[in-house]
Amino acid sequence: MTALFVFVALIAVNVAYSIRDARRTETARQMDDFYRVEYKKSYGVRDEEATMANGWY
């Protein structure tokens, strides 16, 4: 009976950890997407400005 209780507890902890890890992974992915877009916004504009400034002559 004790062994059964231990295995059920391990399964419950594994499921809880999997749910927590999935949420953490999703949050990390959203932050990566946000920073990727912000990087493109800020440095993409700078590249266009440099191209325009170098092409004036």
C-alpha angles and dihedrals in degrees: 000000000000091000090052090050091050093051093047090050091050091050091049092050091047092052092047092049092048091053092047092047092049091053092048091049091050091051091049091050091051091050091049090051091049094051092045091054093045091049091052091048095051102035096035090060091048091053091051091048091050091050091050092046093049093047099057096095 
